[in-house]
Amino acid sequence: MASFASEPPPGRLSATASQRSRNLALAVLAVTGLMLVLDITITNVALPTIQRALGTTTQQLQWVVNAYALAAGGFLLLGGRLADRLGRRRVFLVGMLGFAVGSLLGGLAPSVGWLIAARGLQGLGAALIGPAAFSIITTTFAEGPERNRAVGLWSATAASGGALGMLVGGLLTQYAGWRWVLFVNVPIALVVLLVTPRLVPDVPGEPEAQTDIAGAVTVTGGLLALTYATTLVPAHGWTATRTLGLLLAAAVLLVTFVAVEARHRAPLVPLGIFRRRSLTGAVTVGLLVGAGLIATPIFFVTLYLQQILGFSAIEAGLASLPLALAVIAAARLATGLIGTVGAKRLAAGGLLLAAVGLGLLGRIHPGGTYAADVLGPMLLQGLGMGLVFMPVMVSAVAGVPPADQGLVSGVLQTTQQLGVALGMAALTTLATGTTQDLLGGTGSPPDPATIQAALTSGYAAALRGAALLALAGAALSVLLLPPSRPTRPPTPPRCAPGGQHERLHPGRTGLPARRAAAGPPGHRGLGWHPPRHPGRHVEPRSRGGRRGHRARLRGDQEVPRRRPQRQRRDRHRRRASTLPATRRRDPRTCRCPPRPSASYPDPSPTHHRLGPGRHRTWPQCPRRPRERRASMTPRPHIVLRLWAGIGLWGGDAAIVAARTTE
């Protein structure tokens, strides 16, 4: 018996292998997310070198950035829905192939037009990769602590990519050349293409579903127009004719999209999905997180370090490295805190902490230093970013059916992308306006000290604006996100693998080996009874002392009993054998187990009966406290007896009083 209990069950090895493959798949997807964020940052670092190498104008150079932003922001929602319809792994592989081809063509670009087209292909591949990868994570890992850990790793790697990209981009540009900023993606993409079919399961989509062409065209056109309008704001302003025209076109297309979706039988985006409070709140908070936390602070802090403090590109990248480390540490901490404090409180706390860090960064001045004015607030901002990303993502996909996970991922990433674009446009306008107001009051040409003071004031104003956006996000997270109950990890099973309890009742674990062999979960004493609280597991008290505890840890089937318990058991048996049949328990109220059958064999040699149709006597029945009645109203016969006694006592008292007066 002991040798059989020590052998692992046949399915345990496959479960371990499945968990290992899922962890490897998570690592591959996390590296993919990091690659997407790194590509944006390192390309921005290499823009001055690209301009000198290809001889482009500033307007043409801006399109190197805009082409990627337009393709990624415009097709994210469509990419998420395609992942649900055509299969997530298939869409992920197609997007990765397109991203690799775009990176290769961009590195080989002989002219700026070639480079702009390659960047657009990269953005289209990223629009397919992002929602597909995130929906694979949310469908592979079950909702709860397992999914929280996976989403925490994904968000940590993606959020730290912005800070790591400054360092990687500076090193590649200075020592390898600007073309390697694009070539570096090719080997990573090839490795991902090779290992994904082996690690990521292939879940078929719904290719037979009706295609909503009108919805796809209107939403893609609206997002493209809105993204392009935000890219024109830093150069032309919000009131320019082109900017206003694009914003109006985006509004018309998006309103048309909503009207089409409301009437279509198989809509691209079912509007009913936004009735979920968790999704609506996460999307709203994600918009403000993208506007205030993701790209804007890194952009303005990097400008302050390079233009005011005189840091080089590599030194600025090294200075941004603590931000990435703080994000990773806080994301790992958030994985454990979300089960204790809930997603709502964790998101609000992270946004408040980030707002404090951004507010302190808004106090920078031309005579400041990195250690005194930048490092501490940057660490606070990084901790807040790491705490807020994971609960927002978990809230967005909570309770969403697997068939809509890709759609929800696309909606969330689209709002974050739009938040980055809108926040960058608005805060850049604020910084430019502040700088121009300070420089416009001087009649003579300003000296370098005045220019540095004006630039620093503009950067500080933008950082304070980002802090206000973070505070608004904290307030909205409290108002919109639903309260979540803290979850606790399940208690590990105490039953030995392959023991008698597992052989008799597969899937029932959580009891010591000896007690598991004596009855199903919830039993006490010699027999068993239904749990006192249905749906809640009642852990029985251990018997056997220290020797029994060691035996249970080893998984032995035989656990020694204490001698006083054995004596009490024998005494109860002797007393039960002498009781008359009238004192035995009523079968309708007896809590003894049913008669052993084929479905539940009798595993205990002490589980005997007095005879056919007869139940155990009171000493042998499990001793349980009497259940309190739902109502404390006395029973009717007791009330009648009470009133009868009161009446008799009153009558006797009246007779005695009458005789006394006579």
C-alpha positions in Angstrom: 0.0 0.0 0.0 2.8 2.4 0.9 4.7 1.6 -2.3 1.6 2.3 -4.4 1.1 5.6 -2.6 4.6 6.8 -3.4 4.1 6.4 -7.2 2.9 9.5 -9.0 -0.4 9.2 -10.9 -0.1 9.0 -14.7 -1.6 12.4 -15.4 0.7 14.3 -13.1 3.6 14.3 -15.5 1.5 15.6 -18.4 0.2 18.4 -16.2 3.7 19.4 -15.2 4.8 19.3 -18.9 1.8 21.4 -19.8 2.6 24.0 -17.1 6.2 24.1 -18.4 5.1 24.7 -22.0 2.7 27.4 -20.9 5.5 29.2 -19.0 7.8 29.0 -22.1 5.0 30.3 -24.3 4.5 33.2 -21.8 8.3 34.0 -22.0 8.1 34.1 -25.9 5.1 36.4 -25.8 6.7 38.7 -23.2 9.8 39.0 -25.4 7.5 39.8 -28.3 5.9 42.6 -26.4 9.3 44.0 -25.4 10.4 43.9 -29.0 7.4 46.0 -30.1 8.0 48.7 -27.5 11.8 48.7 -28.0 11.4 49.2 -31.8 9.5 52.4 -31.3 12.0 53.9 -28.8 15.2 52.9 -30.5 14.0 54.2 -33.8 13.2 57.6 -32.3 16.8 57.7 -30.8 18.3 57.0 -34.2 16.3 59.7 -36.1 19.0 62.4 -36.1 21.5 59.8 -37.5 18.9 58.7 -40.1 18.4 62.3 -41.2 22.1 62.9 -41.8 22.6 59.5 -43.5 19.7 59.7 -46.0 19.7 63.5 -46.4 16.0 63.9 -45.5 14.1 67.0 -44.5 12.4 67.4 -41.1 8.9 66.8 -42.6 10.0 63.6 -44.3 11.7 62.4 -41.1 8.5 63.0 -39.2 6.8 60.5 -41.5 9.2 57.8 -40.4 7.5 58.0 -37.0 4.0 58.8 -38.3 3.8 55.8 -40.7 4.3 53.4 -37.9 1.9 55.2 -35.6 -0.8 55.4 -38.3 -0.7 51.7 -39.2 -0.4 50.5 -35.6 -3.2 52.8 -34.2 -5.5 52.3 -37.1 -5.5 48.5 -37.4 -5.3 47.5 -33.7 -9.0 47.0 -33.3 -9.4 45.1 -36.6 -6.4 43.0 -35.7 -8.0 42.0 -32.4 -11.2 40.9 -34.1 -9.3 39.0 -36.8 -7.6 37.0 -34.0 -10.9 35.9 -32.7 -12.3 35.0 -36.2 -9.3 33.4 -37.9 -7.4 32.0 -34.9 -5.0 33.8 -32.5 -1.9 31.8 -33.3 -2.4 32.2 -37.1 -2.9 36.0 -36.8 0.1 36.2 -34.5 2.4 34.4 -36.9 1.2 36.4 -39.9 1.8 39.7 -38.0 5.3 38.5 -36.8 6.2 37.6 -40.4 5.1 41.0 -41.6 7.0 42.7 -38.8 10.2 40.8 -39.7 9.9 41.6 -43.4 9.3 45.3 -42.6 12.4 45.4 -40.3 14.5 43.8 -43.0 13.3 46.2 -45.7 13.8 49.2 -43.4 17.4 48.2 -42.6 18.1 47.9 -46.4 16.3 51.1 -47.3 18.2 53.2 -49.9 15.9 56.2 -49.6 13.5 57.8 -47.1 10.4 56.7 -49.1 11.5 53.1 -48.9 12.0 53.5 -45.1 8.6 55.1 -44.6 6.9 52.2 -46.5 8.9 49.7 -44.4 7.8 51.4 -41.2 4.2 51.2 -42.3 4.5 47.5 -42.8 6.1 47.2 -39.3 3.2 49.1 -37.8 0.7 46.8 -39.6 2.5 43.7 -38.2 2.5 45.2 -34.7 -1.3 45.9 -35.0 -1.8 42.1 -35.6 0.8 40.9 -33.0 -0.3 43.0 -30.0 -4.0 41.9 -29.6 -3.3 38.3 -30.7 -0.4 37.9 -28.1 -2.4 39.4 -25.2 -5.5 37.3 -26.0 -3.4 34.2 -26.2 -2.2 35.0 -22.6 -5.7 35.6 -21.3 -7.1 32.4 -22.8 -4.1 30.2 -21.9 -4.0 31.1 -18.2 -7.1 30.7 -16.1 -8.7 33.8 -14.5 -7.2 34.4 -11.0 -3.7 34.3 -9.6 -2.4 32.4 -12.6 -3.6 35.0 -15.1 -2.5 37.8 -12.8 1.0 36.5 -12.8 1.1 36.2 -16.6 -0.4 39.6 -17.2 2.0 41.1 -14.7 5.0 39.7 -16.6 3.6 40.9 -19.9 2.9 44.4 -18.6 6.3 44.7 -16.8 8.3 43.8 -20.0 6.2 46.1 -22.2 6.3 49.0 -19.8 10.1 48.8 -19.2 10.7 48.7 -23.0 10.4 52.5 -23.2 13.2 53.1 -20.7 15.4 50.3 -22.0 15.0 51.5 -25.6 16.9 54.7 -24.8 20.0 52.7 -23.8 19.7 50.1 -26.5 19.1 52.7 -29.2 22.0 54.8 -28.2 24.4 51.8 -28.1 23.3 50.5 -31.5 23.3 53.9 -33.2 26.8 54.8 -31.9 28.6 51.4 -32.3 26.7 49.5 -35.0 25.0 52.1 -37.2 21.4 53.2 -37.6 20.5 50.2 -39.8 21.0 47.8 -37.0 18.2 49.6 -35.1 15.9 47.8 -37.6 18.0 44.7 -38.3 18.0 43.7 -34.6 14.3 42.7 -34.9 14.9 40.1 -37.6 16.6 37.3 -35.6 14.2 37.8 -32.7 11.2 37.5 -35.0 12.7 34.4 -36.7 13.2 32.6 -33.3 9.6 33.5 -32.3 8.3 32.1 -35.7 10.1 28.8 -35.1 9.1 28.2 -31.5 5.5 29.5 -31.5 3.9 26.5 -33.3 5.5 24.2 -30.7 4.6 26.1 -27.6 1.4 28.1 -28.3 -1.8 25.9 -28.8 -3.8 26.3 -31.9 -7.3 27.4 -31.0 -9.5 27.5 -34.1 -11.5 30.7 -34.7 -14.8 31.3 -36.4 -14.0 31.7 -40.1 -17.6 31.0 -41.1 -18.9 34.0 -39.2 -20.3 36.9 -41.3 -17.8 39.6 -42.0 -18.7 43.2 -41.1 -17.0 45.0 -44.0 -18.7 48.4 -43.4 -17.8 48.4 -39.7 -14.2 47.4 -40.5 -13.8 50.2 -43.1 -15.4 53.0 -40.9 -13.6 52.2 -37.7 -10.2 51.8 -39.4 -10.7 55.0 -41.4 -11.8 56.9 -38.2 -8.8 55.7 -36.2 -6.4 56.5 -39.0 -7.8 60.1 -39.3 -7.7 60.6 -35.5 -4.1 59.3 -35.3 -2.9 61.4 -38.2 -4.6 64.5 -36.7 -2.7 64.0 -33.4 0.6 63.7 -35.3 0.0 67.2 -36.9 -0.7 69.0 -33.7 3.0 69.6 -32.6 3.9 71.2 -35.9 0.6 72.9 -36.9 -1.4 73.3 -33.7 -5.0 72.3 -32.9 -6.6 75.2 -34.8 -5.0 74.5 -38.2 -7.4 73.8 -41.1 -5.8 70.4 -41.8 -6.0 69.3 -38.1 -9.6 70.4 -37.7 -10.6 68.7 -41.0 -9.1 65.4 -39.9 -10.7 65.6 -36.5 -14.1 66.2 -38.1 -13.6 63.3 -40.5 -12.6 61.0 -37.6 -15.7 62.0 -35.7 -18.0 61.4 -38.6 -16.5 58.0 -39.4 -16.6 56.8 -35.8 -20.2 57.9 -35.4 -21.1 56.1 -38.6 -19.3 53.0 -37.2 -21.4 53.1 -34.1 -24.6 53.3 -36.2 -23.5 50.4 -38.4 -22.6 48.2 -35.4 -26.0 48.9 -33.7 -27.9 47.5 -36.8 -25.6 44.8 -38.1 -26.5 41.2 -37.3 -22.9 40.1 -36.8 -21.1 43.3 -35.8 -17.3 43.7 -35.8 -17.6 45.1 -32.2 -20.8 44.2 -30.4 -21.8 47.3 -28.5 -23.2 45.2 -25.7 -19.7 44.3 -24.6 -19.3 47.9 -23.2 -22.1 47.2 -20.7 -19.4 45.5 -18.6 -18.4 47.9 -16.0 -14.9 46.4 -15.7 -14.2 46.8 -19.4 -15.6 50.4 -19.6 -13.7 51.5 -16.6 -10.4 49.8 -17.7 -10.7 51.4 -21.2 -11.3 54.9 -19.7 -8.5 54.6 -17.2 -6.2 53.1 -19.9 -6.8 56.2 -22.1 -5.5 58.4 -19.3 -2.7 56.1 -18.4 -1.5 56.2 -22.0 -1.8 60.0 -22.1 0.0 60.6 -18.8 2.4 57.8 -18.0 3.6 55.7 -21.0 5.6 57.9 -23.4 5.2 61.6 -22.4 7.3 61.6 -19.2 10.2 59.7 -20.7 10.2 62.1 -23.7 10.4 65.3 -21.7 12.8 63.9 -19.0 15.1 62.7 -21.8 15.0 66.2 -23.4 15.8 67.8 -20.0 18.8 65.4 -19.5 20.2 66.0 -23.0 19.5 69.7 -23.7 19.8 71.1 -20.2 22.1 68.9 -18.2 24.3 68.0 -21.2 23.9 64.2 -21.2 24.8 62.2 -24.3 22.3 59.6 -25.8 24.0 56.7 -24.0 24.2 58.6 -20.7 20.5 59.5 -21.0 19.7 55.8 -21.6 21.7 54.8 -18.6 19.9 57.5 -16.5 16.5 56.0 -17.6 17.5 52.5 -16.6 16.3 52.9 -12.9 12.8 53.7 -14.3 12.7 50.3 -16.1 14.0 48.5 -13.0 11.3 50.2 -10.8 8.6 49.2 -13.3 9.7 45.5 -13.2 9.9 45.4 -9.4 6.5 47.0 -8.9 4.9 44.8 -11.5 6.2 41.7 -9.6 4.9 43.2 -6.4 1.5 43.9 -8.0 1.0 40.3 -8.8 0.9 39.4 -5.2 -1.0 42.6 -4.0 -3.9 42.3 -6.4 -5.2 39.2 -4.6 -5.1 41.1 -1.3 -6.2 44.7 -2.0 -8.1 44.1 -5.3 -7.6 45.6 -8.8 -9.5 48.9 -8.1 -7.4 49.9 -5.1 -4.2 48.8 -6.7 -4.8 50.9 -9.8 -5.8 54.0 -7.8 -2.8 53.6 -5.6 -0.4 53.2 -8.5 -1.8 56.3 -10.3 -1.5 58.3 -7.1 2.1 57.2 -6.6 2.9 58.1 -10.3 1.2 61.5 -9.9 3.4 62.3 -6.9 6.5 61.3 -8.9 5.5 63.4 -11.9 4.6 66.3 -9.7 8.1 66.2 -8.2 9.6 66.0 -11.7 7.7 69.1 -12.5 10.0 71.1 -10.2 13.1 70.7 -12.4 15.2 73.8 -13.1 18.2 74.7 -15.2 20.6 74.4 -12.2 19.4 71.0 -11.1 21.2 67.7 -11.0 20.3 64.1 -11.9 20.7 62.7 -8.4 18.8 65.4 -6.6 16.0 66.3 -9.0 15.4 63.4 -11.3 16.4 60.0 -9.8 14.0 59.9 -6.8 10.9 61.2 -8.6 11.7 58.9 -11.5 11.7 55.9 -9.2 8.3 56.9 -7.7 6.9 57.2 -11.2 8.3 53.8 -12.2 6.8 52.2 -9.1 3.4 53.7 -9.9 3.6 52.6 -13.5 4.4 49.0 -12.5 1.5 48.9 -10.0 -1.2 50.3 -12.4 -0.7 48.4 -15.7 -1.5 44.9 -14.5 -4.8 45.7 -12.6 -6.1 47.7 -15.6 -5.4 44.8 -18.0 -6.8 42.2 -15.6 -10.0 44.3 -15.1 -10.5 44.7 -18.9 -10.6 40.9 -19.6 -12.3 39.8 -16.4 -15.4 37.7 -17.2 -15.0 38.2 -20.9 -15.8 35.0 -22.9 -12.9 33.4 -24.8 -14.5 34.2 -28.1 -14.2 38.0 -27.4 -10.7 38.1 -25.8 -9.0 39.3 -29.0 -11.6 42.0 -29.4 -11.2 43.3 -25.8 -7.4 43.2 -26.2 -7.7 45.3 -29.4 -10.0 47.8 -27.7 -7.7 48.2 -24.7 -4.5 48.6 -26.8 -6.3 51.0 -29.2 -7.3 53.3 -26.4 -3.9 53.2 -24.9 -2.3 54.0 -28.3 -4.8 56.9 -28.8 -4.0 58.1 -25.2 -0.3 58.2 -26.0 -1.0 60.2 -29.2 -3.4 62.6 -27.6 -1.3 63.1 -24.5 1.8 63.7 -26.5 0.0 66.2 -28.7 -1.6 68.1 -25.8 1.4 68.2 -23.5 3.8 69.1 -26.3 1.4 72.0 -27.1 1.5 73.0 -23.4 5.3 72.9 -23.3 5.7 74.8 -26.5 3.2 77.5 -25.5 5.0 77.9 -22.1 8.4 78.3 -23.7 7.1 80.8 -26.3 5.4 82.9 -23.7 8.6 83.2 -21.7 10.7 84.0 -24.8 8.3 86.3 -26.5 8.4 89.0 -23.8 12.1 89.9 -24.5 12.7 92.5 -27.1 16.3 91.5 -27.9 17.5 88.0 -28.9 17.5 85.8 -25.8 20.8 84.6 -24.3 21.5 80.9 -23.8 20.7 81.0 -20.1 17.2 82.5 -20.9 16.6 79.8 -23.6 17.5 77.1 -21.1 15.3 78.5 -18.5 12.4 78.8 -20.9 12.8 75.2 -22.2 13.0 73.9 -18.7 9.8 75.7 -17.7 8.1 74.1 -20.7 9.3 70.6 -19.8 8.2 71.2 -16.2 4.7 72.4 -17.3 4.3 69.3 -19.4 5.3 67.0 -16.5 2.9 68.8 -14.2 0.2 68.3 -16.8 1.0 64.6 -16.9 0.6 64.5 -13.1 -2.9 66.0 -13.4 -3.8 63.3 -16.0 -2.6 60.7 -13.5 -4.7 62.2 -10.7 -7.7 62.2 -13.0 -7.0 58.5 -13.8 -6.9 57.7 -10.1 -10.2 59.4 -9.5 -11.9 57.6 -12.5 -10.5 54.3 -11.4 -12.2 54.7 -8.0 -15.5 55.7 -9.7 -15.6 53.4 -12.7 -13.7 50.2 -11.8 -15.9 47.6 -10.0 -14.9 46.5 -6.5 -13.2 43.2 -6.7 -13.1 40.6 -3.9 -9.6 39.6 -2.8 -8.7 36.1 -4.0 -6.5 33.7 -2.1 -4.4 31.0 -3.7 -5.8 27.5 -3.3 -4.6 25.3 -0.4 -2.2 22.6 -1.7 -3.7 19.1 -1.3 -2.5 17.1 1.7 -3.6 13.7 0.4 -0.7 11.6 -0.8 -0.6 11.2 -4.7 -1.9 7.8 -5.6 -3.2 7.1 -2.1 -6.3 5.2 -1.2 -8.5 8.3 -1.1 -7.4 9.3 -4.6 -8.1 5.8 -5.9 -11.6 5.6 -4.4 -12.6 9.2 -5.1 -10.6 10.7 -8.1 -10.3 14.5 -7.9 -11.1 14.7 -4.1 -8.0 16.0 -2.4 -7.2 18.1 0.6 -7.5 15.5 3.4 -4.8 13.5 5.2 -4.2 10.1 3.9 -5.8 8.1 6.8 -8.8 10.4 7.0 -9.2 10.4 3.3 -9.4 6.6 3.4 -12.1 6.7 6.0 -14.6 8.7 4.1 -15.2 11.6 1.7 -14.3 15.3 2.6 -16.1 16.6 5.6 -16.2 13.4 7.7 -15.5 13.3 11.4 -15.0 10.5 13.8 -15.9 6.9 12.8 -18.4 7.9 10.1 -19.1 10.9 8.0 -21.9 13.4 7.6 -22.7 16.2 5.1 -20.6 19.4 5.6 -22.0 21.8 8.1 -21.8 24.6 5.6 -22.6 23.5 2.0 -20.0 24.6 -0.5 -17.3 25.2 2.2 -14.7 22.6 2.9 -14.4 21.8 6.6 -10.9 20.6 7.5 -11.1 17.9 10.1 -8.9 18.1 13.2 -5.9 15.9 13.1 -5.5 12.9 15.4 -2.4 11.0 16.1 -0.1 13.5 17.6 3.4 14.2 16.3 3.8 10.7 15.0 0.6 11.0 13.0 1.6 14.3 11.6 4.9 12.9 10.3 3.1 9.9 8.9 0.7 12.2 7.0 3.6 14.2 5.6 5.1 10.9 4.3 1.8 9.9 2.8 1.5 6.6 4.9 -1.9 5.0 5.1 -1.6 3.7 8.7 -1.5 6.5 11.3 -1.4 5.5 14.9 -4.3 6.6 17.1 -4.0 7.9 20.6 -4.8 5.4 23.3 -7.5 7.6 25.1 -9.4 8.0 21.9 -9.4 4.2 21.3 -10.6 3.6 24.8 -13.5 6.1 24.4 -14.4 4.4 21.2 -14.5 1.0 22.8 -16.5 2.3 25.7 -19.1 3.8 23.4 -19.4 0.5 21.5 -20.0 -1.4 24.7 -22.6 1.1 25.9 -24.4 1.0 22.5 -24.7 -2.8 22.6 -26.6 -2.7 25.9 -29.1 0.1 24.9 -32.6 -1.0 24.0 -34.0 -0.5 20.5 -36.2 2.4 21.7 -33.1 4.6 22.5 -31.5 4.1 19.1 -31.6 6.9 16.7 -34.5 7.6 14.3 -33.5 6.7 10.7 -35.1 10.0 9.5 -32.9 12.2 11.8 -29.8 10.0 12.0 -26.6 11.6 10.5 -24.9 8.3 9.8 -23.7 7.7 6.3 -25.8 5.7 3.8 -25.3 2.0 3.3 -22.1 1.2 1.4 -22.8 0.7 -2.3 -20.8 0.2 -5.5 -20.6 4.0 -6.1 -19.3 4.6 -2.6 -17.6 1.4 -1.1 -17.0 1.2 2.6 -13.2 1.9 3.0 -13.1 1.7 6.8 -13.2 -1.6 8.7 -14.9 0.2 11.6 -17.8 1.4 9.4 -20.3 -1.3 10.5 -24.0 -1.4 11.1 -26.2 -2.9 13.7 -28.4 -4.7 11.2 -30.6 -4.3 8.1 -32.7 -1.1 8.4 -31.2 -0.2 11.8 -28.9 2.8 12.5 -26.3 3.5 15.0 -27.1 4.6 18.5 -26.3 8.0 19.8 -22.7 7.3 21.1 -21.6 6.0 17.8 -23.1 8.9 15.7 -20.8 11.8 14.9 -21.2 14.3 17.7 -22.2 17.6 16.3 -23.6 20.6 18.1 -27.3 21.2 17.7 -28.2 23.5 14.8 -29.8 26.8 15.9 -33.3 27.2 14.7 -34.0 29.9 12.1 -36.7 31.4 14.4 -36.5 31.6 18.2 -40.3 31.5 18.5 -41.3 28.8 21.0 -43.1 25.8 19.6 -47.0 25.8 19.7 -47.4 23.0 22.3 -44.9 24.7 24.6 -46.8 28.0 24.3 -50.1 26.2 25.1 -48.7 24.6 28.2 -47.2 27.9 29.3 -50.5 29.7 29.0 -52.3 26.8 30.7 -50.0 26.9 33.6 -50.4 30.7 33.9 -54.2 30.3 33.9 -54.1 27.6 36.6 -51.8 29.7 38.7 -54.0 32.7 38.2 -57.1 30.8 39.2 -55.5 29.4 42.3 -54.3 32.9 43.3 -57.9 34.3 42.8 -59.4 31.6 45.0 -56.8 32.2 47.8 -57.5 35.9 47.6 -61.3 35.4 47.9 -61.0 33.2 50.9 -58.6 35.7 52.6 -61.1 38.5 52.2 -64.0 36.4 53.6 
